[in-house]
């Protein structure tokens, strides 16, 4: 993609409002890891035909996540109707957010995935993301209110799981009490 980007950048000024160009440029940038440029190009596309394609939506969400805007990826997902594409997008959000340390959004996505499909991998992802949120709250890098939301997500785990009660009562609530954070 780097060679393609050299060419596309050389002609970019000639196609500022061309959806076909911005589609190709945005996807190429994102695929090459240049997420800010990819996001900018994708957001300039006006064609509903392009904007409704799963490829567009998934690359835009990945760009949002990689640019530190996971809430925009979640909002994009929330506007989709239930389908195979929305399920796949939810998996992308869960995994990319986890990889980038956006654990709250990853936990939300894994929680929903787990409710839609009882695959044990979704519980593993949700558990890991919940621990990530807890760690960020403990380090003052995440709001304590998020911890309550995570506790609620853990309680909503579809299958009874002894790890849930241990995580909530022995680890999270104990730490919260020691640090004067109120949790239900």
Backbone as a chain_set.jsonl record, in Angstrom:
{"seq": "XXXXXXXXXXXXXXXXXXXXXXXXXXXXXXXXXXXXXXXXXXXXXXXXXXXXXXXXXXXXXXXXXXXXXXXXXXXXXXXXXXXXXXXXXXXXXXXXXXXXXXXXXXXXXXXXXXXXXXXXXXXXXXXXXXXXXXXXXXXXXXXXXXXXXXXXXXXXXXXXXXXXXXXXXXXXXXXXXXXXXXXX", "coords": {"N": [[0.805, -1.199, 0.0], [2.078, 1.156, 0.487], [3.412, 2.014, -1.833], [1.24, 2.539, -3.476], [0.137, 4.636, -2.088], [2.059, 6.627, -2.457], [1.655, 7.292, -5.126], [-1.126, 8.024, -5.037], [-1.043, 10.199, -3.289], [0.341, 11.967, -4.872], [-1.501, 12.814, -6.717], [-3.586, 13.749, -5.278], [-4.437, 16.448, -4.818], [-5.869, 17.041, -7.084], [-8.284, 15.814, -6.855], [-10.134, 16.605, -4.739], [-12.836, 16.398, -3.889], [-13.778, 14.01, -4.827], [-15.483, 11.098, -4.636], [-14.748, 8.461, -5.398], [-11.957, 8.621, -5.529], [-11.391, 9.414, -2.854], [-12.366, 7.211, -1.482], [-10.59, 5.139, -2.347], [-8.149, 6.286, -1.485], [-8.595, 6.629, 1.274], [-9.019, 3.964, 2.194], [-6.577, 2.818, 1.43], [-4.777, 4.339, 2.982], [-5.64, 3.663, 5.594], [-5.219, 0.875, 5.563], [-2.497, 0.874, 5.416], [-1.848, 1.687, 7.896], [-2.018, 4.356, 8.419], [-3.974, 5.931, 9.99], [-5.212, 8.392, 10.708], [-5.128, 9.973, 8.342], [-6.562, 8.203, 6.755], [-9.064, 8.196, 8.039], [-9.842, 10.9, 7.69], [-10.067, 11.036, 4.877], [-12.049, 9.082, 4.39], [-14.208, 10.203, 5.735], [-14.851, 12.318, 4.096], [-16.277, 11.318, 2.025], [-19.266, 11.388, 0.242], [-21.187, 9.851, -1.021], [-23.939, 7.786, -0.545], [-24.008, 5.181, -1.315], [-21.351, 4.241, -1.073], [-20.987, 4.841, 1.683], [-22.713, 3.135, 2.957], [-21.691, 0.638, 2.659], [-20.249, -2.307, 4.066], [-17.49, -2.525, 4.108], [-16.613, 0.149, 4.07], [-17.752, 1.114, 6.507], [-16.532, -0.576, 8.406], [-13.772, -0.024, 8.057], [-13.779, 2.699, 8.67], [-14.593, 2.609, 11.363], [-12.411, 1.208, 12.44], [-10.428, 3.131, 11.983], [-11.38, 5.207, 13.654], [-11.056, 3.959, 16.176], [-8.276, 3.462, 16.249], [-7.396, 6.045, 16.223], [-7.976, 6.947, 18.7], [-10.665, 7.367, 19.285], [-12.817, 5.628, 20.254], [-15.488, 5.74, 21.057], [-16.842, 6.866, 18.932], [-16.731, 4.824, 17.082], [-18.349, 3.004, 18.417], [-20.777, 4.407, 18.396], [-21.25, 4.427, 15.653], [-21.589, 1.686, 15.189], [-23.918, 1.349, 16.721], [-25.873, 2.53, 15.184], [-26.388, 0.744, 13.196], [-28.449, -1.813, 11.734], [-29.42, -4.995, 13.062], [-27.468, -7.631, 11.921], [-25.422, -9.935, 10.024], [-23.23, -8.42, 9.297], [-23.267, -6.388, 11.262], [-22.708, -7.877, 13.538], [-20.137, -8.785, 12.889], [-18.839, -6.306, 12.81], [-19.062, -5.586, 15.466], [-17.375, -7.483, 16.607], [-14.94, -6.622, 15.498], [-14.741, -4.091, 16.738], [-14.629, -4.871, 19.452], [-12.205, -6.374, 19.538], [-10.235, -4.63, 18.368], [-10.438, -2.395, 20.061], [-9.632, -3.573, 22.456], [-7.007, -4.243, 21.824], [-5.934, -1.691, 21.537], [-6.141, -0.672, 24.061], [-8.496, 0.486, 24.875], [-10.345, -0.306, 26.985], [-12.88, -0.142, 28.229], [-14.741, 0.218, 26.125], [-14.197, -2.052, 24.69], [-15.002, -3.98, 26.544], [-17.759, -3.45, 26.641], [-18.448, -4.191, 24.029], [-17.641, -6.912, 23.958], [-19.339, -7.858, 25.942], [-21.878, -7.575, 24.778], [-21.506, -9.236, 22.546], [-21.178, -11.682, 23.856], [-23.724, -12.051, 24.881], [-25.13, -12.379, 22.542], [-23.989, -14.627, 21.399], [-22.924, -17.541, 22.846], [-20.147, -18.109, 22.841], [-17.148, -19.142, 24.356], [-14.863, -17.594, 24.006], [-15.719, -14.982, 23.921], [-16.435, -14.465, 26.541], [-13.878, -14.663, 27.672], [-12.64, -12.441, 26.453], [-14.259, -10.376, 27.437], [-13.8, -10.611, 30.202], [-11.034, -10.072, 30.303], [-11.032, -7.435, 29.311], [-12.563, -6.2, 31.282], [-10.854, -6.406, 33.472], [-8.868, -4.771, 32.474], [-10.197, -2.272, 32.482], [-10.573, -1.99, 35.245], [-7.874, -1.856, 36.064], [-7.138, 0.56, 34.802], [-8.831, 2.372, 36.136], [-7.81, 2.102, 38.712], [-5.346, 3.248, 38.277], [-6.006, 5.843, 37.945], [-6.706, 6.598, 35.349], [-9.062, 6.25, 34.181], [-12.536, 6.819, 34.544], [-14.111, 6.351, 37.722], [-16.842, 5.783, 37.595], [-17.129, 4.209, 35.392], [-16.284, 1.788, 36.309], [-18.418, 0.829, 37.815], [-20.245, 0.379, 35.754], [-18.921, -1.701, 34.447], [-18.962, -3.669, 36.425], [-21.711, -4.128, 36.442], [-21.983, -5.167, 33.841], [-20.5, -7.515, 34.135], [-22.077, -8.86, 35.992], [-24.235, -9.415, 34.378], [-23.514, -11.597, 32.912], [-24.31, -14.28, 30.862], [-24.153, -17.126, 31.443], [-23.923, -18.862, 34.532], [-21.058, -18.163, 36.43], [-18.334, -18.792, 38.408], [-16.103, -17.162, 38.452], [-17.003, -14.604, 38.035], [-18.265, -13.674, 40.44], [-16.056, -13.79, 42.124], [-14.31, -11.929, 40.896], [-15.846, -9.59, 41.167], [-16.561, -9.371, 43.987], [-14.263, -10.096, 45.552], [-12.064, -8.88, 44.366], [-12.637, -6.355, 42.849], [-14.667, -4.928, 44.371], [-13.509, -4.962, 46.906], [-11.152, -3.482, 46.518], [-12.361, -1.076, 45.722], [-13.747, -0.31, 48.054], [-11.58, 0.099, 49.78], [-10.548, 2.337, 48.561], [-12.46, 4.235, 48.779], [-14.581, 4.289, 46.904], [-17.771, 4.142, 45.777], [-19.657, 1.324, 45.063], [-22.305, -0.598, 43.68]], "CA": [[0.0, 0.0, 0.0], [2.931, 2.341, 0.53], [3.638, 2.482, -3.204], [-0.028, 3.096, -3.938], [-0.03, 5.93, -1.419], [2.937, 7.607, -3.11], [0.934, 7.737, -6.321], [-2.371, 8.714, -4.679], [-0.706, 11.525, -2.732], [0.819, 12.859, -5.944], [-2.65, 13.326, -7.477], [-4.651, 14.069, -4.315], [-4.939, 17.818, -4.982], [-6.74, 17.114, -8.255], [-9.54, 15.105, -6.572], [-10.498, 16.862, -3.339], [-14.218, 16.014, -3.577], [-14.116, 12.839, -5.634], [-15.727, 9.966, -3.74], [-13.96, 7.294, -5.803], [-10.585, 8.844, -5.08], [-11.321, 9.402, -1.39], [-12.55, 5.812, -1.08], [-9.322, 4.436, -2.542], [-7.126, 6.899, -0.649], [-8.91, 6.331, 2.672], [-8.778, 2.539, 2.458], [-5.124, 2.597, 1.327], [-4.144, 4.922, 4.18], [-5.985, 2.85, 6.758], [-4.547, -0.419, 5.426], [-1.067, 1.1, 5.652], [-1.674, 2.119, 9.275], [-2.097, 5.816, 8.505], [-5.392, 5.989, 10.338], [-5.741, 9.776, 10.693], [-5.374, 10.311, 6.937], [-7.642, 7.337, 6.293], [-10.325, 8.709, 8.597], [-10.18, 12.162, 7.012], [-10.513, 10.749, 3.505], [-13.324, 8.361, 4.427], [-15.278, 11.106, 6.177], [-15.217, 13.261, 3.029], [-17.126, 10.62, 1.051], [-20.667, 11.801, 0.327], [-22.049, 8.844, -1.637], [-24.578, 6.833, 0.361], [-23.643, 3.843, -1.779], [-20.1, 3.912, -0.387], [-21.124, 4.967, 3.132], [-23.516, 2.03, 3.486], [-20.971, -0.625, 2.485], [-19.588, -2.792, 5.273], [-16.063, -2.212, 4.007], [-16.467, 1.549, 4.501], [-18.085, 1.233, 7.929], [-15.527, -1.262, 9.224], [-12.516, 0.734, 8.027], [-13.979, 3.943, 9.412], [-14.558, 2.264, 12.791], [-11.019, 0.917, 12.797], [-9.73, 4.425, 12.039], [-11.802, 5.864, 14.888], [-10.43, 3.284, 17.319], [-6.83, 3.675, 16.218], [-7.154, 7.477, 16.463], [-8.363, 7.256, 20.069], [-12.069, 7.774, 19.336], [-13.63, 4.4, 20.213], [-16.915, 6.032, 21.233], [-17.408, 7.097, 17.597], [-16.926, 3.493, 16.494], [-19.526, 2.436, 19.072], [-21.953, 5.112, 17.873], [-21.45, 3.934, 14.288], [-22.179, 0.357, 15.338], [-25.262, 1.483, 17.282], [-26.806, 2.964, 14.143], [-26.622, -0.353, 12.252], [-29.473, -2.802, 12.032], [-28.844, -6.306, 13.362], [-27.158, -8.447, 10.743], [-24.103, -10.549, 10.1], [-22.256, -7.331, 9.249], [-23.206, -5.694, 12.549], [-22.017, -8.802, 14.435], [-18.72, -8.724, 12.531], [-18.341, -5.008, 13.234], [-18.951, -5.654, 16.921], [-16.137, -8.226, 16.875], [-13.835, -5.726, 15.167], [-14.664, -3.087, 17.798], [-14.172, -5.538, 20.677], [-10.794, -6.756, 19.445], [-9.378, -3.46, 18.143], [-10.422, -1.597, 21.293], [-8.793, -4.296, 23.417], [-5.617, -4.097, 21.372], [-5.501, -0.298, 21.729], [-6.274, -0.293, 25.466], [-9.789, 1.132, 25.126], [-10.945, -1.488, 27.6], [-14.306, 0.042, 28.51], [-15.497, -0.027, 24.888], [-13.995, -3.467, 24.399], [-15.853, -4.725, 27.47], [-19.143, -3.294, 26.167], [-18.619, -4.986, 22.809], [-17.589, -8.333, 24.311], [-20.552, -8.161, 26.698], [-22.961, -7.765, 23.818], [-21.195, -10.445, 21.774], [-21.43, -12.844, 24.711], [-25.174, -12.241, 24.984], [-25.617, -12.825, 21.233], [-23.403, -15.923, 21.063], [-22.251, -17.983, 24.068], [-18.775, -18.557, 22.588], [-16.301, -18.855, 25.522], [-13.874, -16.556, 23.695], [-16.295, -13.679, 24.241], [-16.27, -14.311, 27.999], [-12.462, -14.373, 27.917], [-12.395, -11.058, 26.067], [-14.974, -9.508, 28.383], [-13.07, -10.689, 31.472], [-9.781, -9.334, 30.14], [-11.339, -6.011, 29.175], [-13.01, -5.737, 32.605], [-9.637, -6.233, 34.268], [-8.22, -3.583, 31.93], [-10.907, -1.099, 33.009], [-10.218, -1.934, 36.665], [-6.49, -1.377, 36.145], [-7.122, 1.982, 34.439], [-9.452, 3.122, 37.233], [-6.837, 2.086, 39.812], [-4.244, 4.14, 37.902], [-6.605, 7.168, 37.703], [-6.739, 6.887, 33.915], [-10.433, 5.978, 33.753], [-13.516, 7.288, 35.517], [-14.655, 5.299, 38.597], [-18.203, 5.422, 37.168], [-17.01, 3.117, 34.415], [-16.131, 0.542, 37.051], [-19.773, 0.353, 38.141], [-20.812, -0.17, 34.525], [-18.265, -2.983, 34.198], [-19.528, -4.606, 37.402], [-23.046, -4.486, 35.934], [-21.798, -6.06, 32.688], [-20.066, -8.815, 34.647], [-23.253, -9.496, 36.606], [-25.141, -9.848, 33.308], [-22.945, -12.728, 32.185], [-25.439, -15.21, 30.67], [-23.989, -18.41, 32.123], [-23.338, -18.718, 35.872], [-19.612, -18.318, 36.366], [-17.763, -18.435, 39.712], [-15.101, -16.104, 38.28], [-17.684, -13.308, 38.103], [-18.403, -13.276, 41.846], [-14.712, -13.556, 42.653], [-13.825, -10.647, 40.359], [-16.616, -8.468, 41.711], [-16.536, -9.254, 45.443], [-12.952, -10.227, 46.174], [-11.072, -7.979, 43.777], [-13.081, -4.997, 42.511], [-15.339, -4.265, 45.496], [-12.534, -4.796, 47.998], [-10.319, -2.328, 46.157], [-13.223, 0.124, 45.717], [-13.978, 0.058, 49.447], [-10.312, 0.651, 50.294], [-10.28, 3.616, 47.913], [-13.656, 5.07, 48.98], [-15.378, 4.374, 45.675], [-19.03, 3.438, 46.031], [-20.15, 0.41, 44.025], [-23.491, -1.387, 44.072]], "C": [[0.853, 1.27, 0.0], [3.18, 2.906, -0.87], [2.376, 3.11, -3.791], [-0.219, 4.488, -3.345], [0.868, 7.01, -2.016], [2.231, 8.179, -4.332], [-0.304, 8.551, -5.951], [-2.098, 10.095, -4.077], [-0.275, 12.502, -3.824], [-0.342, 13.461, -6.747], [-3.793, 13.805, -6.575], [-5.256, 15.456, -4.542], [-5.905, 17.971, -6.157], [-8.128, 16.506, -7.996], [-10.055, 15.365, -5.156], [-11.904, 16.389, -2.953], [-14.687, 14.805, -4.368], [-14.262, 11.623, -4.715], [-14.903, 8.734, -4.103], [-12.515, 7.432, -5.333], [-10.489, 8.734, -3.561], [-11.546, 8.007, -0.816], [-11.213, 5.072, -1.168], [-8.226, 4.974, -1.622], [-7.36, 6.55, 0.827], [-8.611, 4.889, 3.04], [-7.278, 2.25, 2.413], [-4.405, 3.148, 2.548], [-4.394, 4.039, 5.4], [-5.258, 1.498, 6.716], [-3.049, -0.304, 5.673], [-0.797, 1.59, 7.077], [-1.676, 3.625, 9.464], [-3.555, 6.188, 8.767], [-5.967, 7.402, 10.326], [-6.061, 10.201, 9.261], [-6.518, 9.477, 6.37], [-8.995, 7.831, 6.77], [-10.76, 9.974, 7.878], [-10.722, 11.905, 5.611], [-11.873, 10.066, 3.515], [-14.474, 9.28, 4.834], [-15.685, 12.127, 5.114], [-16.135, 12.624, 1.992], [-18.591, 10.987, 1.296], [-21.639, 10.718, -0.155], [-22.604, 7.875, -0.597], [-24.253, 5.397, -0.032], [-22.363, 3.389, -1.079], [-20.305, 3.848, 1.129], [-21.931, 3.825, 3.749], [-22.815, 0.678, 3.344], [-20.248, -1.012, 3.768], [-18.099, -2.457, 5.268], [-15.792, -0.789, 4.498], [-16.658, 1.663, 6.009], [-17.003, 0.597, 8.795], [-14.191, -0.522, 9.218], [-12.644, 2.051, 8.778], [-13.935, 3.671, 10.921], [-13.142, 1.944, 13.246], [-10.213, 2.212, 12.904], [-10.097, 5.178, 13.314], [-11.065, 5.273, 16.089], [-8.938, 3.585, 17.37], [-6.45, 5.14, 16.439], [-7.611, 7.904, 17.858], [-9.788, 7.74, 20.22], [-13.003, 6.557, 19.311], [-15.119, 4.648, 20.387], [-17.58, 6.306, 19.889], [-17.626, 5.777, 16.865], [-18.174, 2.849, 17.098], [-20.802, 3.086, 18.563], [-22.278, 4.645, 16.452], [-22.101, 2.554, 14.329], [-23.646, 0.465, 15.779], [-26.301, 1.89, 16.254], [-27.12, 1.845, 13.136], [-27.785, -1.226, 12.702], [-28.787, -4.142, 12.293], [-28.672, -7.118, 12.09], [-25.825, -9.133, 10.989], [-23.029, -9.472, 10.1], [-22.148, -6.622, 10.593], [-22.498, -6.568, 13.589], [-20.51, -8.766, 14.168], [-18.093, -7.398, 12.947], [-18.155, -4.981, 14.746], [-17.691, -6.417, 17.327], [-14.911, -7.36, 16.589], [-13.643, -4.692, 16.279], [-14.109, -3.707, 19.082], [-12.669, -5.801, 20.629], [-9.864, -5.566, 19.238], [-9.308, -2.573, 19.382], [-9.547, -2.263, 22.351], [-7.318, -4.083, 23.083], [-5.071, -2.691, 21.645], [-5.66, 0.18, 23.174], [-7.518, 0.506, 25.78], [-10.693, 0.062, 25.76], [-12.434, -1.342, 27.894], [-15.138, -0.315, 27.277], [-15.356, -1.481, 24.458], [-14.912, -4.318, 25.27], [-17.319, -4.644, 27.038], [-19.394, -4.19, 24.956], [-18.594, -6.482, 23.126], [-18.822, -8.749, 25.11], [-21.718, -8.434, 25.75], [-22.731, -9.021, 22.968], [-21.528, -11.703, 22.579], [-22.926, -13.115, 24.853], [-25.757, -12.742, 23.666], [-25.167, -14.241, 20.888], [-22.593, -16.393, 22.275], [-20.833, -18.532, 23.864], [-17.885, -18.181, 23.785], [-15.234, -17.781, 25.262], [-14.415, -15.167, 24.021], [-16.229, -13.423, 25.75], [-14.814, -13.972, 28.318], [-12.124, -12.928, 27.588], [-13.03, -10.084, 27.032], [-14.231, -9.468, 29.718], [-11.769, -9.893, 31.396], [-9.997, -7.834, 30.045], [-11.792, -5.433, 30.514], [-11.81, -5.504, 33.517], [-8.867, -4.999, 33.778], [-8.862, -2.297, 32.422], [-10.543, -0.909, 34.48], [-8.804, -1.37, 36.84], [-6.405, 0.117, 35.815], [-7.752, 2.849, 35.526], [-8.467, 3.215, 38.397], [-5.673, 3.047, 39.548], [-4.73, 5.573, 37.635], [-6.579, 7.576, 36.232], [-8.105, 6.586, 33.307], [-11.354, 6.396, 34.891], [-14.012, 6.136, 36.394], [-16.082, 4.886, 38.227], [-18.179, 4.272, 36.164], [-16.888, 1.766, 35.115], [-17.491, -0.039, 37.434], [-20.428, -0.256, 36.908], [-20.224, -1.543, 34.22], [-18.788, -4.04, 35.168], [-20.912, -5.057, 36.934], [-22.949, -5.427, 34.735], [-21.386, -7.448, 33.151], [-21.242, -9.567, 35.268], [-24.225, -10.021, 35.555], [-24.587, -10.986, 32.47], [-24.006, -13.823, 32.092], [-25.321, -16.531, 31.43], [-23.411, -18.153, 33.519], [-21.836, -19.025, 35.818], [-19.019, -17.887, 37.701], [-16.712, -17.323, 39.618], [-15.733, -14.719, 38.414], [-17.759, -12.829, 39.544], [-17.041, -12.998, 42.469], [-14.182, -12.193, 42.19], [-14.528, -9.471, 41.026], [-16.364, -8.302, 43.208], [-15.141, -9.258, 46.056], [-11.953, -9.211, 45.624], [-11.611, -6.548, 43.654], [-13.705, -4.292, 43.719], [-14.385, -4.023, 46.669], [-11.663, -3.568, 47.718], [-11.142, -1.04, 46.223], [-13.467, 0.598, 47.146], [-12.726, 0.697, 50.043], [-10.004, 2.04, 49.742], [-11.491, 4.554, 47.92], [-14.417, 5.331, 47.688], [-16.623, 3.523, 45.902], [-19.421, 2.6, 44.813], [-21.35, -0.332, 44.559], [-23.183, -2.855, 43.969]], "O": [[0.402, 2.329, -0.436], [3.161, 4.121, -1.071], [2.448, 4.1, -4.52], [-0.681, 5.404, -4.025], [0.481, 8.177, -2.075], [2.212, 9.391, -4.544], [-0.514, 9.641, -6.485], [-2.839, 11.045, -4.33], [-0.497, 13.708, -3.716], [-0.18, 14.502, -7.384], [-4.844, 14.218, -7.065], [-6.475, 15.613, -4.462], [-6.672, 18.932, -6.208], [-9.038, 16.66, -8.811], [-10.381, 14.415, -4.444], [-12.131, 16.019, -1.802], [-15.889, 14.613, -4.551], [-13.294, 11.177, -4.098], [-14.41, 8.036, -3.216], [-11.925, 6.488, -4.808], [-9.612, 8.046, -3.039], [-10.979, 7.662, 0.221], [-10.763, 4.46, -0.2], [-7.463, 4.199, -1.046], [-6.416, 6.214, 1.542], [-8.016, 4.621, 4.084], [-6.762, 1.522, 3.261], [-3.516, 2.493, 3.091], [-3.469, 3.712, 6.144], [-4.742, 1.04, 7.735], [-2.406, -1.268, 6.088], [0.347, 1.876, 7.429], [-1.369, 4.117, 10.55], [-4.261, 6.686, 7.89], [-7.129, 7.577, 9.957], [-7.141, 10.728, 8.995], [-7.341, 9.976, 5.603], [-9.956, 7.878, 6.003], [-11.924, 10.104, 7.498], [-11.725, 12.496, 5.212], [-12.755, 10.428, 2.736], [-15.589, 9.144, 4.329], [-16.75, 12.736, 5.219], [-16.712, 13.33, 1.164], [-19.083, 10.902, 2.421], [-22.793, 10.688, 0.273], [-21.853, 7.228, 0.134], [-24.227, 4.504, 0.815], [-22.302, 2.279, -0.551], [-19.847, 2.908, 1.78], [-21.833, 3.583, 4.952], [-23.305, -0.324, 3.863], [-19.703, -0.159, 4.47], [-17.523, -2.142, 6.31], [-14.849, -0.557, 5.255], [-15.823, 2.242, 6.704], [-16.601, 1.171, 9.807], [-13.547, -0.403, 10.26], [-11.705, 2.47, 9.454], [-13.308, 4.422, 11.668], [-12.724, 2.366, 14.324], [-9.405, 2.365, 13.82], [-9.222, 5.727, 13.983], [-10.519, 6.005, 16.914], [-8.404, 3.926, 18.426], [-5.312, 5.441, 16.801], [-7.631, 9.096, 18.164], [-10.102, 8.45, 21.176], [-13.878, 6.463, 18.45], [-15.935, 3.855, 19.918], [-18.763, 6.009, 19.719], [-18.592, 5.629, 16.116], [-18.963, 2.226, 16.387], [-21.798, 2.403, 18.325], [-23.446, 4.489, 16.097], [-23.05, 2.287, 13.592], [-24.507, -0.249, 15.264], [-27.489, 1.623, 16.436], [-28.025, 1.992, 12.315], [-28.062, -1.356, 13.894], [-27.69, -4.386, 11.792], [-29.599, -7.272, 11.295], [-25.186, -8.937, 12.023], [-22.032, -9.585, 10.814], [-21.044, -6.287, 11.022], [-21.766, -6.05, 14.432], [-19.707, -8.721, 15.1], [-16.944, -7.366, 13.387], [-17.185, -4.409, 15.243], [-17.016, -6.038, 18.285], [-13.951, -7.369, 17.36], [-12.517, -4.444, 16.711], [-13.224, -3.137, 19.721], [-11.948, -5.486, 21.576], [-8.809, -5.497, 19.867], [-8.242, -2.057, 19.718], [-8.804, -1.585, 23.061], [-6.501, -3.783, 23.953], [-3.889, -2.525, 21.948], [-5.341, 1.33, 23.476], [-7.6, 1.138, 26.833], [-11.661, -0.402, 25.157], [-13.175, -2.322, 27.816], [-16.116, -1.056, 27.371], [-16.295, -2.068, 23.921], [-15.527, -5.268, 24.787], [-18.036, -5.645, 27.066], [-20.421, -4.862, 24.869], [-19.427, -7.236, 22.625], [-19.298, -9.876, 24.969], [-22.449, -9.412, 25.914], [-23.667, -9.776, 22.707], [-22.089, -12.662, 22.049], [-23.347, -14.269, 24.934], [-26.763, -13.452, 23.664], [-25.864, -14.968, 20.181], [-21.661, -15.702, 22.688], [-20.378, -19.352, 24.662], [-17.868, -17.018, 24.189], [-14.76, -17.136, 26.198], [-13.645, -14.27, 24.362], [-15.995, -12.294, 26.182], [-14.546, -13.095, 29.14], [-11.412, -12.263, 28.34], [-12.421, -9.082, 27.406], [-14.056, -8.396, 30.297], [-11.441, -9.134, 32.308], [-9.242, -7.052, 30.623], [-11.446, -4.3, 30.847], [-11.762, -4.515, 34.249], [-8.283, -4.271, 34.58], [-8.163, -1.337, 32.745], [-10.239, 0.204, 34.909], [-8.581, -0.498, 37.68], [-5.678, 0.856, 36.478], [-7.261, 3.942, 35.808], [-8.307, 4.278, 38.998], [-5.086, 3.591, 40.483], [-3.966, 6.413, 37.161], [-6.447, 8.756, 35.91], [-8.289, 6.655, 32.092], [-10.98, 6.328, 36.062], [-14.306, 5.057, 35.88], [-16.49, 3.761, 38.514], [-19.106, 3.464, 36.107], [-17.324, 0.739, 34.596], [-17.691, -1.252, 37.381], [-21.09, -1.289, 37.001], [-20.94, -2.445, 33.785], [-19.029, -5.18, 34.772], [-21.244, -6.24, 37.024], [-23.731, -6.371, 34.617], [-21.866, -8.449, 32.62], [-21.378, -10.776, 35.083], [-24.962, -10.972, 35.815], [-25.143, -11.305, 31.419], [-24.544, -14.254, 33.112], [-26.305, -17.001, 32.001], [-22.514, -17.325, 33.676], [-21.412, -20.022, 35.233], [-19.179, -16.732, 38.095], [-16.461, -16.623, 40.599], [-15.078, -13.773, 38.853], [-17.363, -11.703, 39.844], [-16.898, -12.064, 43.259], [-13.673, -11.409, 42.99], [-13.895, -8.484, 41.402], [-15.995, -7.216, 43.656], [-14.872, -8.497, 46.986], [-11.086, -8.737, 46.358], [-11.089, -5.634, 44.293], [-13.309, -3.175, 44.052], [-14.46, -2.992, 47.336], [-11.469, -2.723, 48.592], [-10.663, -0.025, 46.728], [-13.399, 1.797, 47.414], [-12.808, 1.716, 50.729], [-9.292, 2.824, 50.37], [-11.543, 5.531, 47.174], [-14.841, 6.455, 47.418], [-16.528, 2.329, 46.186], [-19.504, 3.101, 43.692], [-21.415, -0.66, 45.744], [-24.044, -3.687, 44.253]]}, "num_chains": 1, "name": "protein.A"}
